[in-house]
């Protein structure tokens, strides 16, 4: 991919043409083959899957104490119900 940039040197106008691959030190010609495109797609999907797994594990870790609190509240409610039903 080529980028055209206007430049001004010593009062003269000129145009410089840069190859983006040369600007960043690599060539993007490797994306022309089907196997390279499939590899890039697979790597992107793998990164997405690993990110999703990481976020899921983090959320699960954050909510870990919530289930215990709900269970304790249910246990206390059941005990209160049993106590009141014994006195009636």
Rosetta silent file (secondary structure, phi, psi, omega in degrees, C-alpha in Angstrom):
SEQUENCE: XXXXXXXXXXXXXXXXXXXXXXXXXXXXXXXXXXXXXXXXXXXXXXXXXXXXXXXXXXXXXXXXXXXXXXXXXXXXXXXXXXXXXXXX
SCORE:     score description
SCORE:     0.000 S_00000001
   1 L     0.000  131.294 -177.783    0.000    0.000    0.000 S_00000001
   2 E  -108.083  143.257  178.741    1.428    3.333   -1.000 S_00000001
   3 E  -119.584  132.423  179.578    0.887    6.662    0.745 S_00000001
   4 E  -105.032  122.897 -178.107    1.360    9.983   -1.038 S_00000001
   5 E  -123.006  127.230  175.047    2.519   12.847    1.201 S_00000001
   6 E   -73.894  138.754  177.522    3.020   16.441    0.084 S_00000001
   7 E  -130.150  157.121  179.352    6.343   17.901    1.213 S_00000001
   8 E  -132.078  117.979  179.414    7.831   21.389    1.015 S_00000001
   9 E  -128.802  126.391  176.563   11.579   21.852    0.809 S_00000001
  10 L    51.260   40.446  177.016   13.346   25.174    0.244 S_00000001
  11 L    82.206   -3.318  179.992   10.200   26.824   -1.079 S_00000001
  12 E  -103.142  143.555  177.218    9.522   24.096   -3.650 S_00000001
  13 E   -95.357  138.442  178.347    6.518   21.808   -3.542 S_00000001
  14 E  -147.310  171.984  178.680    7.006   18.118   -4.139 S_00000001
  15 E  -126.401  131.564  176.868    5.262   14.839   -3.483 S_00000001
  16 E  -108.545  136.447  178.631    6.813   11.911   -1.661 S_00000001
  17 E  -111.133  121.682 -179.124    5.503    8.387   -2.167 S_00000001
  18 E  -115.482  141.841  171.170    6.051    5.987    0.728 S_00000001
  19 E   -90.035  123.433 -175.811    5.424    2.280    0.910 S_00000001
  20 H   -59.322  -38.245  178.356    3.659    1.621    4.234 S_00000001
  21 H   -62.006  -37.006  178.786    5.491   -1.686    4.635 S_00000001
  22 H   -73.184  -31.967  178.996    8.823    0.068    4.287 S_00000001
  23 H   -63.863  -38.903 -177.191    7.803    2.742    6.796 S_00000001
  24 L   -98.054    3.681  174.052    7.166    0.163    9.489 S_00000001
  25 L    84.451   14.476  177.387   10.024   -2.144    8.516 S_00000001
  26 L  -145.528  162.880  178.786    8.001   -5.015    7.088 S_00000001
  27 L  -107.956  142.129 -179.220    6.247   -5.890    3.896 S_00000001
  28 H   -94.063   14.600 -179.532    2.556   -6.733    3.753 S_00000001
  29 H   -68.800  -21.251 -178.785    3.012   -9.026    0.755 S_00000001
  30 H   -66.139  -19.237  178.843    2.766  -12.088    3.027 S_00000001
  31 H   -79.321   -2.261 -179.200   -1.001  -11.468    3.308 S_00000001
  32 H   -75.202  -25.006 -177.983   -1.439  -12.245   -0.383 S_00000001
  33 L   -85.256  149.177 -178.744   -1.357  -16.021    0.104 S_00000001
  34 H   -65.362  -40.733 -179.289   -4.449  -17.910    1.212 S_00000001
  35 H   -63.810  -36.855  178.519   -2.586  -19.876    3.882 S_00000001
  36 H   -68.768  -38.752  177.940   -1.283  -16.666    5.464 S_00000001
  37 H   -66.037  -41.386  177.648   -4.764  -15.151    5.513 S_00000001
  38 H   -65.369  -38.664  176.680   -6.197  -18.303    7.098 S_00000001
  39 H   -63.274  -44.035  178.707   -3.407  -18.282    9.669 S_00000001
  40 H   -63.072  -41.405  177.758   -4.100  -14.629   10.502 S_00000001
  41 H   -63.870  -44.355  178.380   -7.824  -15.363   10.824 S_00000001
  42 H   -62.709  -41.096  178.787   -7.121  -18.374   13.061 S_00000001
  43 H   -65.146  -39.408  178.627   -4.746  -16.349   15.245 S_00000001
  44 H   -65.887  -42.405  178.340   -7.346  -13.576   15.603 S_00000001
  45 H   -66.140  -38.179  176.804  -10.053  -16.093   16.560 S_00000001
  46 H   -63.875  -42.341  177.301   -7.712  -17.757   19.059 S_00000001
  47 H   -62.606  -41.526  177.856   -6.939  -14.385   20.628 S_00000001
  48 H   -63.376  -43.260 -179.928  -10.670  -13.611   20.833 S_00000001
  49 H   -65.167  -44.263  179.652  -11.397  -16.997   22.462 S_00000001
  50 H   -65.374  -36.771  176.547   -8.590  -16.641   25.008 S_00000001
  51 H   -64.901  -43.211  178.597   -9.754  -13.121   25.854 S_00000001
  52 H   -62.474  -41.700  178.358  -13.323  -14.370   26.351 S_00000001
  53 H   -63.503  -43.931  179.740  -12.112  -17.182   28.621 S_00000001
  54 H   -62.163  -43.621  179.470  -10.037  -14.749   30.657 S_00000001
  55 H   -65.380  -40.298  178.504  -12.924  -12.309   31.092 S_00000001
  56 H   -63.008  -43.817  178.021  -15.258  -15.161   32.090 S_00000001
  57 H   -64.109  -39.171  179.543  -12.794  -16.424   34.691 S_00000001
  58 H   -65.440  -43.823  178.991  -12.314  -12.916   36.078 S_00000001
  59 H   -64.942  -41.595  178.008  -16.080  -12.343   36.377 S_00000001
  60 H   -61.238  -40.266  178.962  -16.537  -15.748   38.018 S_00000001
  61 H   -66.409  -37.630  179.461  -13.821  -14.917   40.518 S_00000001
  62 H   -67.627  -32.785 -176.751  -15.468  -11.562   41.281 S_00000001
  63 L   -95.285    8.172 -173.762  -18.864  -13.196   41.926 S_00000001
  64 H   -59.859  -42.529 -178.517  -17.501  -16.112   43.949 S_00000001
  65 H   -76.136  -16.674 -177.890  -18.701  -14.818   47.345 S_00000001
  66 H   -65.360  -40.456 -179.328  -22.152  -13.904   46.013 S_00000001
  67 H   -66.153  -40.023  178.734  -23.400  -17.495   45.815 S_00000001
  68 H   -64.530  -38.317  178.766  -22.324  -18.205   49.390 S_00000001
  69 H   -65.734  -40.939  178.542  -24.178  -15.108   50.609 S_00000001
  70 H   -65.043  -41.973  178.611  -27.366  -16.166   48.815 S_00000001
  71 H   -63.554  -41.962  178.921  -27.112  -19.673   50.295 S_00000001
  72 H   -64.368  -41.310  177.914  -26.596  -18.272   53.794 S_00000001
  73 H   -63.012  -40.805  177.668  -29.604  -15.965   53.427 S_00000001
  74 H   -65.425  -39.951  178.747  -31.740  -18.905   52.317 S_00000001
  75 H   -64.028  -43.212  178.882  -30.529  -21.026   55.226 S_00000001
  76 H   -65.893  -38.700  177.835  -31.366  -18.259   57.727 S_00000001
  77 H   -63.722  -41.402  178.787  -34.789  -17.762   56.173 S_00000001
  78 H   -64.730  -40.983  178.127  -35.496  -21.498   56.445 S_00000001
  79 H   -64.440  -40.803  178.037  -34.411  -21.538   60.091 S_00000001
  80 H   -63.801  -40.459  178.465  -36.648  -18.550   60.850 S_00000001
  81 H   -63.631  -42.387  178.790  -39.584  -20.297   59.168 S_00000001
  82 H   -63.495  -41.952  179.795  -38.967  -23.467   61.208 S_00000001
  83 H   -63.553  -43.105 -178.856  -38.800  -21.491   64.465 S_00000001
  84 H   -70.624  -33.672 -179.849  -42.046  -19.664   63.766 S_00000001
  85 H   -72.843  -26.199  177.523  -43.816  -22.856   62.661 S_00000001
  86 H   -70.821  -32.144 -175.919  -42.758  -24.585   65.924 S_00000001
  87 H   -84.808   -9.612 -178.007  -44.424  -21.866   68.068 S_00000001
  88 L   -89.800    0.000    0.000  -47.747  -21.938   66.271 S_00000001
